[in-house]
Amino acid sequence: MKSKSLRARLCANVFQRKALALAIGGTIALTFGGGAFAQAVNGTIQGTVPVAPNETIQITGGAGFNRTIAVGPSGKYSLTLPVGTYTVSLLQDGKVVQSQTDVAPVAAGAVTVNFTSATANAQTLSTVDVRASVPVIDVTTTNQVTTITQKQLQQLPLGRTAEDIAMLAPGVQPGSAVLVGGPLGTPAVTFGGASTAENQYYIDGFLTSAVLDNQGGIGLPYNSIEQQQTFISGYGAKYGRAIGGVINQIGRSGSNEWHFGVRAQWSPASWTDDPENTYYANPLVTRAGHHAGDLYSYNQDNHGMSTVYDAYVSGPIVKDKLFFFLSAEQDDSDYTSVGCKYCGGYQYVDKTHKPKIYAKINWNINDSNFLTFTALQSSLKTWDTAYNYDYDTHKATSFFNLGMTGKNVYRMGVLNYTSYVTDNLTLHAMFGKSREQYGSFQPGYPGYDPDMVFVGGISNENPAYTPNGPIGNTQNNLTVTPDNHKVNLTDYRLDLDYKWRNHDFQFGIDNDIQRDINDGIATTGPGYGWSYGSVQGAEINQPLVCADPACDPGIPPYVGPVSSNPAGASGYYAMKLFQSYSPSTRVTERAQYVQDNWQITPNFLLTLGLRNEQFVNYDAAGKPYIRLTKPNWSPRIGFSWDVHGDSTLKVFGNAGRYYLTLPVGVGTTVTAPIVNITEYGTYTGIDQTTGAPTGFQPLPQNPVGGVSCCNQYGYPRNNLTVASQNIKAPYSDNFVLGMQQKLHFLTTDWVFEATGTYEKLGTMIGGTDDSQSMCAEGVREGYTWMTPGTCSQWIQSPVMVNPGVDQKIYVGAPDGTLRLINWTAADQTFQMGPKRNYYALDLSLTHVWDGKWFGKIDYVYSKMYGNDDGPVGPMYESSGVVAYLTAVWAYPRIMDNSNGVLDTDRTHSLKLYGAYAITPEWILGANVWIASGTPRMCRGRYGPDQTRFEVSSQYHWCGGVSTAPGSGVPPYGTKRTPWIHNVNLSVDYKPVWAEHKLDFKFQVFNVFNKQTPTFYGDYFVSTSSPGTSYNMIEARMPPRSARFSIAYNW
């Protein structure tokens, strides 16, 4: 099952809540796409010809495509067609006058092929010199996109995921190292000013984002990618539901020629440098073995190896009519790592198996109708074995246990139908389904007891009871997930495109249905688990959990001081954990759009669009808890000005509003009856076999029997109380202005680009647990029963709201009915509402493939500031979250001092990549990324007195001093992580004696082995109980590694 920790660290150790350049013969396609974007599977070929009688344009392709269209009275022609490689011919009286071969439009982009002559108004084209030309700048597009073709994927040193390819685009960077990525183990990335949960993924027009939480998505097998587009911003009204970026992959297709290929890739463990060790780094910690400079984990024994095998075959089933492409990939890896010294000291051996199968069938029904079927199955299977490890000898000693075996499987199938109803009217329809299946189970082994209780946090065990070190047991997990958990998606759309005079009218619908089925967890062993904690100094005599700064024991949740019991005098305590839930939820998304691409003059294109979004989120009982069916208008406007009329200088811009919906996984957490209870207490001993506490004595707590930070005591929820009644969908307003200039210097042609981007977050949704302020408002409105001590009876949190805006919220009454309160912005007491502003200036210089080399240099200067990273706060969580359920808006005091540079802000980013053919046999590739660091964070107890309440240590306070993001963290005042300098190189050899069909490739990643820190522990906690992981390097750039592959393509 995909990791879905929901409100990580919200309560300590408690259940976590949940214009495109032409791509010809490998030409790099790096500029701006048109009014469509990622769901598109078609491109456009267009241009002008000399006006003459009886002239037509014929476009043919290797997959049997053959269509002849008329030329307009002004000499213009245009045809939208499936992505592929074509020959464009100018005909007069049915005879070819001139042709342009290897024309390859990209999805949602346009390629211009002009036929020109020195003689105007010629009657017989065969008697004049007609030349075909392809401008390098596409003046028909208004947005920003990077397209990488199959040939470039083979030339560049890249990882094999969609995210690795997307990293070539400007403004794209890795998501926080502490966040969960895609459902099949791929990393998370951010686009410009958006979080990792505000992007979309597509394969052949079908949505492949992680439906459950929108974190990451699914990609094709690497060698089955025909092209990948990475959209940054500015797409037209046809598409939506993404504030950040879009990854769109087009799969390879068959043709009239038979092809097959095989590849093997190896990355031995001995080709990877040793990772650097991790050390404690908080000088305030006085605990033995945890001082600054003491070893936390020995990483130099961490090594892994991987192998990848793939094969494909393609060809005609029926010549000119029916074609297929079939591929399979198997990616296996083994990784050995050593756990932290005081976490039990185990060595882990993790095995991963990632098989993929991809198939595509193309059917040319006739010259006007085309049908494509795409299918993909991709899996992630994991096995884990733990061994006892001797930190003195750095050797594994004996078998300890087997971890959970996991298997996630993704399956999709999609049909795309294109019909040229007339030369001016095109119909496109798409229908597809996918299923994500998550499963995990605990394999048996000698000595394993399924009834064994889980014990966590063993580094916090009282050393008086563990003289030989922390004691754990073989129970790996606090909870288990059902093996029949499924996430289903039905995605369909219908698009009509009508060309009339100087207008290109587009309109249609874009709908999907998402279902989360049999989600949930259950506690292992006896139905509960244990976890240890400790406090030091003055905090031993302070309450562990408080609902308000006054720490009133009558207001739940409340847990008294550890010293309340004699056994807690030294500050050590234990927590008894109860967790379970099992819901099924769904989401429906619908949209309608209309757009006009209006060629006002031959040199000026204006794009006007309007999109209407509707979203409905349903609870576990099938009732809507958020219904946003009133129009959510998304205006879109763009322009492209061909300044000189010869496609050498383009000025373009776009503006639009972009909405998001809540992923289906949100309903799992906020609508289902969830048990999430922690009983705090002290203990007088530790079982030397199981590690469980003995002599457990509960501390004073309200309610008795255990507390829930999120009011999750297993009570059923009324759908009307889950969200405010006037809630609005999240959105962002984005603006882009740019230019492209064709240049000639150093004896070659270049394209210079300059693009400015501004993004401003509008409404945002967050989950709040501040029930006390809602009850206070209820009392003011006359609902006197809503006292602080009984508040949890009338309001069950979290409640989904628009923070900083007056909200209408239903609350309970003693007679079982509901009452509506007006929870105003003033009641919420946030210092300000959601804020996120992103500015960027992108400067680039591109040299397209000329048979010898291609390359791009791209520099981005950007600034992102505010108080809300979006649905996912990358530095707020330790292991990933369900979008919109971070702790950010849970309580108002969390947001105090939060306005500053945001967590993924990088002021400078420089990317250089390209390939150079030394000879026809040898090609060198390079991919370089240099970037400034991200802001450092420091969070701890609240206020000058370092008060522990609500969420304990999530406040922007450190040691009693307010610490805004990026303002500098103690003790050294460091403001940012170090600069990243990452250099990847490759060499590719295709020998002439094998007719260039045999391919040897060697790649080196992080050539200079710069293991730059990318994340530091940010929980300062307090001066009396300092966080042991604070200031510690928790993530680095991976060490230098190398890969070697052999391929044969026929």
Secondary structure in CASP SS format (residue, H / E / C, confidence):
PFRMAT SS
TARGET T0000
AUTHOR 0000-0000-0000
METHOD secondary structure of the structure
MODEL  1
M C 1.00
K C 1.00
S C 1.00
K C 1.00
S C 1.00
L E 1.00
R C 1.00
A C 1.00
R C 1.00
L C 1.00
C C 1.00
A C 1.00
N C 1.00
V C 1.00
F C 1.00
Q C 1.00
R E 1.00
K C 1.00
A C 1.00
L C 1.00
A C 1.00
L C 1.00
A C 1.00
I C 1.00
G C 1.00
G C 1.00
T C 1.00
I C 1.00
A E 1.00
L E 1.00
T E 1.00
F C 1.00
G C 1.00
G C 1.00
G C 1.00
A C 1.00
F C 1.00
A C 1.00
Q C 1.00
A C 1.00
V C 1.00
N E 1.00
G E 1.00
T E 1.00
I E 1.00
Q E 1.00
G E 1.00
T E 1.00
V C 1.00
P C 1.00
V C 1.00
A C 1.00
P C 1.00
N C 1.00
E E 1.00
T E 1.00
I E 1.00
Q E 1.00
I E 1.00
T E 1.00
G E 1.00
G C 1.00
A C 1.00
G C 1.00
F C 1.00
N E 1.00
R E 1.00
T E 1.00
I E 1.00
A E 1.00
V C 1.00
G C 1.00
P C 1.00
S C 1.00
G C 1.00
K E 1.00
Y E 1.00
S E 1.00
L E 1.00
T E 1.00
L E 1.00
P E 1.00
V C 1.00
G C 1.00
T C 1.00
Y E 1.00
T E 1.00
V E 1.00
S E 1.00
L E 1.00
L E 1.00
Q E 1.00
D C 1.00
G C 1.00
K E 1.00
V E 1.00
V E 1.00
Q E 1.00
S E 1.00
Q E 1.00
T E 1.00
D E 1.00
V E 1.00
A C 1.00
P C 1.00
V C 1.00
A C 1.00
A C 1.00
G C 1.00
A E 1.00
V E 1.00
T E 1.00
V C 1.00
N E 1.00
F E 1.00
T E 1.00
S E 1.00
A C 1.00
T C 1.00
A C 1.00
N C 1.00
A C 1.00
Q C 1.00
T C 1.00
L H 1.00
S H 1.00
T H 1.00
V C 1.00
D C 1.00
V E 1.00
R E 1.00
A E 1.00
S E 1.00
V C 1.00
P C 1.00
V C 1.00
I C 1.00
D C 1.00
V C 1.00
T C 1.00
T C 1.00
T C 1.00
N C 1.00
Q E 1.00
V E 1.00
T E 1.00
T E 1.00
I E 1.00
T E 1.00
Q H 1.00
K H 1.00
Q H 1.00
L H 1.00
Q H 1.00
Q H 1.00
L C 1.00
P C 1.00
L C 1.00
G C 1.00
R C 1.00
T C 1.00
A H 1.00
E H 1.00
D H 1.00
I H 1.00
A H 1.00
M C 1.00
L C 1.00
A C 1.00
P C 1.00
G C 1.00
V E 1.00
Q E 1.00
P E 1.00
G C 1.00
S C 1.00
A C 1.00
V C 1.00
L C 1.00
V C 1.00
G C 1.00
G C 1.00
P C 1.00
L C 1.00
G C 1.00
T C 1.00
P C 1.00
A C 1.00
V E 1.00
T E 1.00
F E 1.00
G C 1.00
G C 1.00
A C 1.00
S C 1.00
T C 1.00
A C 1.00
E C 1.00
N C 1.00
Q E 1.00
Y E 1.00
Y E 1.00
I E 1.00
D C 1.00
G C 1.00
F E 1.00
L E 1.00
T C 1.00
S E 1.00
A C 1.00
V C 1.00
L C 1.00
D C 1.00
N C 1.00
Q C 1.00
G C 1.00
G E 1.00
I C 1.00
G C 1.00
L C 1.00
P C 1.00
Y H 1.00
N H 1.00
S H 1.00
I E 1.00
E E 1.00
Q E 1.00
Q E 1.00
Q E 1.00
T E 1.00
F E 1.00
I E 1.00
S E 1.00
G C 1.00
Y C 1.00
G C 1.00
A C 1.00
K C 1.00
Y C 1.00
G C 1.00
R C 1.00
A C 1.00
I C 1.00
G C 1.00
G C 1.00
V E 1.00
I E 1.00
N E 1.00
Q E 1.00
I E 1.00
G E 1.00
R C 1.00
S C 1.00
G C 1.00
S C 1.00
N C 1.00
E C 1.00
W C 1.00
H E 1.00
F E 1.00
G E 1.00
V E 1.00
R E 1.00
A E 1.00
Q E 1.00
W E 1.00
S E 1.00
P C 1.00
A H 1.00
S H 1.00
W H 1.00
T C 1.00
D C 1.00
D C 1.00
P C 1.00
E C 1.00
N C 1.00
T E 1.00
Y E 1.00
Y C 1.00
A C 1.00
N C 1.00
P C 1.00
L C 1.00
V C 1.00
T C 1.00
R C 1.00
A C 1.00
G C 1.00
H C 1.00
H C 1.00
A C 1.00
G C 1.00
D C 1.00
L E 1.00
Y E 1.00
S E 1.00
Y C 1.00
N C 1.00
Q C 1.00
D C 1.00
N C 1.00
H E 1.00
G E 1.00
M E 1.00
S E 1.00
T E 1.00
V E 1.00
Y E 1.00
D E 1.00
A E 1.00
Y E 1.00
V E 1.00
S E 1.00
G E 1.00
P E 1.00
I E 1.00
V E 1.00
K C 1.00
D C 1.00
K C 1.00
L E 1.00
F E 1.00
F E 1.00
F E 1.00
L E 1.00
S E 1.00
A E 1.00
E E 1.00
Q E 1.00
D E 1.00
D E 1.00
S E 1.00
D E 1.00
Y E 1.00
T E 1.00
S E 1.00
V E 1.00
G C 1.00
C C 1.00
K C 1.00
Y C 1.00
C C 1.00
G C 1.00
G C 1.00
Y E 1.00
Q E 1.00
Y E 1.00
V E 1.00
D E 1.00
K E 1.00
T E 1.00
H E 1.00
K E 1.00
P E 1.00
K E 1.00
I E 1.00
Y E 1.00
A E 1.00
K E 1.00
I E 1.00
N E 1.00
W E 1.00
N E 1.00
I E 1.00
N E 1.00
D C 1.00
S C 1.00
N E 1.00
F E 1.00
L E 1.00
T E 1.00
F E 1.00
T E 1.00
A E 1.00
L E 1.00
Q E 1.00
S E 1.00
S E 1.00
L E 1.00
K E 1.00
T E 1.00
W E 1.00
D E 1.00
T E 1.00
A E 1.00
Y E 1.00
N E 1.00
Y E 1.00
D E 1.00
Y C 1.00
D C 1.00
T C 1.00
H C 1.00
K E 1.00
A E 1.00
T E 1.00
S E 1.00
F E 1.00
F E 1.00
N E 1.00
L E 1.00
G C 1.00
M C 1.00
T E 1.00
G E 1.00
K E 1.00
N E 1.00
V E 1.00
Y E 1.00
R E 1.00
M E 1.00
G E 1.00
V E 1.00
L E 1.00
N E 1.00
Y E 1.00
T E 1.00
S E 1.00
Y E 1.00
V C 1.00
T C 1.00
D C 1.00
N C 1.00
L E 1.00
T E 1.00
L E 1.00
H E 1.00
A E 1.00
M E 1.00
F E 1.00
G E 1.00
K E 1.00
S E 1.00
R E 1.00
E E 1.00
Q E 1.00
Y E 1.00
G E 1.00
S E 1.00
F E 1.00
Q C 1.00
P C 1.00
G C 1.00
Y C 1.00
P C 1.00
G C 1.00
Y C 1.00
D C 1.00
P C 1.00
D C 1.00
M C 1.00
V C 1.00
F E 1.00
V E 1.00
G E 1.00
G C 1.00
I H 1.00
S H 1.00
N H 1.00
E C 1.00
N C 1.00
P H 1.00
A H 1.00
Y H 1.00
T C 1.00
P C 1.00
N C 1.00
G C 1.00
P C 1.00
I C 1.00
G C 1.00
N C 1.00
T C 1.00
Q C 1.00
N C 1.00
N C 1.00
L C 1.00
T E 1.00
V E 1.00
T C 1.00
P C 1.00
D C 1.00
N C 1.00
H E 1.00
K E 1.00
V E 1.00
N E 1.00
L E 1.00
T E 1.00
D E 1.00
Y E 1.00
R E 1.00
L E 1.00
D E 1.00
L E 1.00
D E 1.00
Y E 1.00
K E 1.00
W E 1.00
R C 1.00
N C 1.00
H E 1.00
D E 1.00
F E 1.00
Q E 1.00
F E 1.00
G E 1.00
I E 1.00
D E 1.00
N E 1.00
D E 1.00
I E 1.00
Q E 1.00
R E 1.00
D E 1.00
I E 1.00
N C 1.00
D C 1.00
G C 1.00
I E 1.00
A E 1.00
T E 1.00
T C 1.00
G C 1.00
P C 1.00
G C 1.00
Y C 1.00
G E 1.00
W E 1.00
S E 1.00
Y E 1.00
G E 1.00
S E 1.00
V C 1.00
Q C 1.00
G H 1.00
A H 1.00
E H 1.00
I H 1.00
N H 1.00
Q C 1.00
P E 1.00
L E 1.00
V E 1.00
C C 1.00
A C 1.00
D C 1.00
P C 1.00
A C 1.00
C C 1.00
D C 1.00
P C 1.00
G C 1.00
I C 1.00
P C 1.00
P C 1.00
Y E 1.00
V E 1.00
G E 1.00
P E 1.00
V H 1.00
S H 1.00
S H 1.00
N C 1.00
P H 1.00
A H 1.00
G H 1.00
A C 1.00
S C 1.00
G C 1.00
Y E 1.00
Y E 1.00
A E 1.00
M E 1.00
K E 1.00
L E 1.00
F E 1.00
Q E 1.00
S E 1.00
Y E 1.00
S C 1.00
P C 1.00
S C 1.00
T E 1.00
R E 1.00
V E 1.00
T E 1.00
E E 1.00
R E 1.00
A E 1.00
Q E 1.00
Y E 1.00
V E 1.00
Q E 1.00
D E 1.00
N E 1.00
W E 1.00
Q E 1.00
I E 1.00
T E 1.00
P C 1.00
N C 1.00
F E 1.00
L E 1.00
L E 1.00
T E 1.00
L E 1.00
G E 1.00
L E 1.00
R E 1.00
N E 1.00
E E 1.00
Q E 1.00
F E 1.00
V E 1.00
N E 1.00
Y E 1.00
D C 1.00
A C 1.00
A C 1.00
G C 1.00
K C 1.00
P E 1.00
Y E 1.00
I E 1.00
R E 1.00
L E 1.00
T E 1.00
K E 1.00
P E 1.00
N E 1.00
W E 1.00
S E 1.00
P E 1.00
R E 1.00
I E 1.00
G E 1.00
F E 1.00
S E 1.00
W E 1.00
D E 1.00
V C 1.00
H C 1.00
G C 1.00
D C 1.00
S C 1.00
T C 1.00
L E 1.00
K E 1.00
V E 1.00
F E 1.00
G E 1.00
N E 1.00
A E 1.00
G E 1.00
R E 1.00
Y E 1.00
Y E 1.00
L C 1.00
T C 1.00
L C 1.00
P C 1.00
V H 1.00
G H 1.00
V H 1.00
G H 1.00
T H 1.00
T H 1.00
V H 1.00
T C 1.00
A C 1.00
P C 1.00
I C 1.00
V E 1.00
N E 1.00
I E 1.00
T E 1.00
E E 1.00
Y E 1.00
G E 1.00
T E 1.00
Y C 1.00
T C 1.00
G E 1.00
I E 1.00
D C 1.00
Q C 1.00
T C 1.00
T C 1.00
G C 1.00
A C 1.00
P E 1.00
T E 1.00
G C 1.00
F C 1.00
Q E 1.00
P E 1.00
L C 1.00
P C 1.00
Q E 1.00
N E 1.00
P C 1.00
V C 1.00
G C 1.00
G C 1.00
V E 1.00
S C 1.00
C C 1.00
C C 1.00
N C 1.00
Q C 1.00
Y E 1.00
G C 1.00
Y C 1.00
P C 1.00
R C 1.00
N C 1.00
N H 1.00
L H 1.00
T H 1.00
V C 1.00
A E 1.00
S C 1.00
Q C 1.00
N C 1.00
I C 1.00
K C 1.00
A C 1.00
P C 1.00
Y E 1.00
S E 1.00
D E 1.00
N E 1.00
F E 1.00
V E 1.00
L E 1.00
G E 1.00
M E 1.00
Q E 1.00
Q E 1.00
K E 1.00
L E 1.00
H E 1.00
F E 1.00
L C 1.00
T C 1.00
T E 1.00
D E 1.00
W E 1.00
V E 1.00
F E 1.00
E E 1.00
A E 1.00
T E 1.00
G E 1.00
T E 1.00
Y E 1.00
E E 1.00
K E 1.00
L E 1.00
G C 1.00
T C 1.00
M C 1.00
I C 1.00
G E 1.00
G E 1.00
T E 1.00
D C 1.00
D C 1.00
S H 1.00
Q H 1.00
S H 1.00
M H 1.00
C H 1.00
A H 1.00
E H 1.00
G H 1.00
V H 1.00
R H 1.00
E C 1.00
G C 1.00
Y C 1.00
T C 1.00
W C 1.00
M C 1.00
T C 1.00
P H 1.00
G H 1.00
T H 1.00
C H 1.00
S H 1.00
Q H 1.00
W H 1.00
I C 1.00
Q C 1.00
S C 1.00
P C 1.00
V E 1.00
M E 1.00
V E 1.00
N C 1.00
P C 1.00
G C 1.00
V C 1.00
D C 1.00
Q E 1.00
K E 1.00
I E 1.00
Y E 1.00
V E 1.00
G E 1.00
A C 1.00
P C 1.00
D C 1.00
G C 1.00
T C 1.00
L E 1.00
R E 1.00
L E 1.00
I E 1.00
N E 1.00
W E 1.00
T C 1.00
A H 1.00
A H 1.00
D H 1.00
Q H 1.00
T C 1.00
F C 1.00
Q C 1.00
M C 1.00
G C 1.00
P C 1.00
K C 1.00
R E 1.00
N E 1.00
Y E 1.00
Y E 1.00
A E 1.00
L E 1.00
D E 1.00
L E 1.00
S E 1.00
L E 1.00
T E 1.00
H E 1.00
V C 1.00
W C 1.00
D C 1.00
G C 1.00
K C 1.00
W E 1.00
F E 1.00
G E 1.00
K E 1.00
I E 1.00
D E 1.00
Y E 1.00
V E 1.00
Y E 1.00
S E 1.00
K E 1.00
M E 1.00
Y E 1.00
G E 1.00
N C 1.00
D C 1.00
D C 1.00
G C 1.00
P C 1.00
V C 1.00
G C 1.00
P C 1.00
M C 1.00
Y C 1.00
E C 1.00
S C 1.00
S C 1.00
G C 1.00
V C 1.00
V C 1.00
A C 1.00
Y C 1.00
L C 1.00
T C 1.00
A C 1.00
V C 1.00
W C 1.00
A C 1.00
Y C 1.00
P H 1.00
R H 1.00
I H 1.00
M H 1.00
D C 1.00
N C 1.00
S C 1.00
N C 1.00
G E 1.00
V E 1.00
L C 1.00
D C 1.00
T C 1.00
D C 1.00
R C 1.00
T C 1.00
H E 1.00
S E 1.00
L E 1.00
K E 1.00
L E 1.00
Y E 1.00
G E 1.00
A E 1.00
Y E 1.00
A E 1.00
I C 1.00
T C 1.00
P C 1.00
E C 1.00
W E 1.00
I E 1.00
L E 1.00
G E 1.00
A E 1.00
N E 1.00
V E 1.00
W E 1.00
I E 1.00
A E 1.00
S C 1.00
G C 1.00
T C 1.00
P E 1.00
R C 1.00
M C 1.00
C C 1.00
R E 1.00
G E 1.00
R C 1.00
Y E 1.00
G C 1.00
P C 1.00
D C 1.00
Q C 1.00
T E 1.00
R C 1.00
F C 1.00
E C 1.00
V C 1.00
S C 1.00
S C 1.00
Q C 1.00
Y E 1.00
H C 1.00
W E 1.00
C E 1.00
G C 1.00
G C 1.00
V E 1.00
S E 1.00
T C 1.00
A C 1.00
P C 1.00
G C 1.00
S C 1.00
G C 1.00
V E 1.00
P C 1.00
P C 1.00
Y C 1.00
G C 1.00
T E 1.00
K C 1.00
R E 1.00
T C 1.00
P C 1.00
W C 1.00
I E 1.00
H E 1.00
N E 1.00
V E 1.00
N E 1.00
L E 1.00
S E 1.00
V E 1.00
D E 1.00
Y E 1.00
K C 1.00
P C 1.00
V H 1.00
W H 1.00
A H 1.00
E C 1.00
H C 1.00
K C 1.00
L E 1.00
D E 1.00
F E 1.00
K E 1.00
F E 1.00
Q E 1.00
V E 1.00
F E 1.00
N C 1.00
V C 1.00
F C 1.00
N C 1.00
K C 1.00
Q C 1.00
T C 1.00
P E 1.00
T E 1.00
F E 1.00
Y E 1.00
G C 1.00
D C 1.00
Y E 1.00
F E 1.00
V E 1.00
S C 1.00
T C 1.00
S C 1.00
S C 1.00
P E 1.00
G C 1.00
T C 1.00
S C 1.00
Y C 1.00
N C 1.00
M C 1.00
I E 1.00
E E 1.00
A E 1.00
R E 1.00
M C 1.00
P C 1.00
P C 1.00
R C 1.00
S E 1.00
A E 1.00
R E 1.00
F E 1.00
S E 1.00
I E 1.00
A E 1.00
Y E 1.00
N E 1.00
W C 1.00
END
